[in-house]
Amino acid sequence: MKKIAIIFSLITITICAWIIIYKLDSLDIASNKNDTYANIQKQEINKRTDLNNCEKEIEKNKIDNNRRNFRNSSEVAYQTQVIAFIIIVIQIVIIVFLFIDNSNFKKESKY
C-alpha cells in the first residue's frame, strides 16, 4: 500500500513540476522592460504620418490591451506555479513520512 502511495506522490510531483516549467513562458518577469517596449511602440505609432489621430489611438489601445492581457495571464501563471510548488512540498513531506514510518516499523518488528 505504501508503494502505491509513493508512486502516486512521485507522479503528482512530476506533473506539478511539468506545470511549473510549462508556465515559465507566461510569466512577466521583466515587466519594466516589456512596458518600455510598449512605450517605444506607441512612440513609433505617433511618428507615423500615414495614420490619422483616431487610427493612432486605436493602435495604441491595442498595445495597451495586449500588455494588460499578458499581465493578467502572468498573474494566473504565477498563482498556478505557487499552488503547484505547495503541492510538491506536501507530496515530499508525505513521502518522507512514509519512509520514516516504514523504517520505524522495521525496527520495532526486530525486537
C-alpha positions in Angstrom: 0.0 0.0 0.0 2.9 2.4 0.8 4.5 1.7 -2.5 1.3 2.8 -4.3 1.2 6.0 -2.2 4.8 6.7 -3.0 4.2 6.1 -6.7 1.2 8.4 -6.7 3.2 11.0 -4.9 6.0 10.8 -7.4 3.5 11.1 -10.3 2.0 14.1 -8.7 5.4 15.7 -8.2 6.3 15.1 -11.8 3.0 16.6 -13.1 3.4 19.7 -10.8 7.0 20.1 -11.9 5.9 20.0 -15.5 3.2 22.6 -14.9 5.8 24.9 -13.3 8.2 24.6 -16.2 5.3 24.9 -18.8 4.1 28.1 -17.2 7.5 29.8 -17.2 6.9 31.3 -20.6 3.7 33.0 -19.4 5.5 34.9 -16.6 6.0 38.7 -17.0 9.4 38.6 -15.3 10.9 41.7 -16.9 7.8 43.9 -16.7 9.7 47.2 -16.8 11.4 46.1 -20.0 8.2 45.0 -21.6 6.5 48.3 -20.5 9.4 50.2 -22.1 9.0 48.2 -25.4 5.3 49.0 -25.4 6.0 52.7 -24.9 8.5 52.6 -27.7 5.9 51.0 -30.0 3.4 53.8 -29.0 6.0 56.5 -29.9 6.6 54.9 -33.2 2.9 54.9 -33.9 2.8 58.6 -33.0 5.6 59.3 -35.6 3.6 57.6 -38.4 2.1 60.0 -40.9 0.0 57.5 -42.8 -2.5 57.2 -39.9 -4.9 59.8 -38.6 -5.3 60.5 -34.8 -8.2 58.1 -34.4 -6.2 55.2 -36.0 -3.2 56.0 -33.9 -5.3 55.9 -30.7 -6.8 52.5 -31.8 -3.3 51.1 -32.4 -2.1 52.4 -29.0 -5.1 50.9 -27.3 -4.3 47.5 -29.0 -0.8 47.7 -27.5 -2.3 48.6 -24.1 -4.8 45.7 -24.3 -2.2 43.2 -25.3 0.1 44.4 -22.4 -2.8 44.2 -19.9 -3.8 40.7 -21.2 -0.2 39.5 -20.8 0.0 40.8 -17.2 -3.3 39.1 -16.4 -2.1 35.8 -17.8 1.2 36.3 -15.9 -0.7 36.6 -12.7 -2.6 33.4 -13.4 0.6 31.6 -14.3 2.3 32.8 -11.1 -0.6 31.6 -8.9 -0.6 28.3 -10.7 3.1 27.9 -10.1 2.8 28.7 -6.4 0.0 26.2 -5.9 2.0 23.5 -7.8 5.0 24.2 -5.7 2.9 23.9 -2.5 1.6 20.6 -3.8 5.1 19.4 -4.5 6.2 20.3 -0.9 3.2 18.4 0.6 4.0 15.4 -1.5 7.6 15.4 -0.5 6.5 15.6 3.2 4.2 12.6 2.6 7.0 10.6 1.0 9.3 11.4 3.9 6.7 10.4 6.5 6.1 7.1 4.6 9.8 6.3 4.7 10.1 7.2 8.4 7.0 5.2 9.2 8.4 2.3 7.2 11.8 2.3 8.9 10.2 2.6 12.4 8.0 -0.3 11.7 11.0 -2.5 10.7 13.0 -1.5 13.8 10.1 -2.4 16.1 9.5 -5.7 14.5 13.1 -6.9 15.0 12.7 -6.7 18.8 
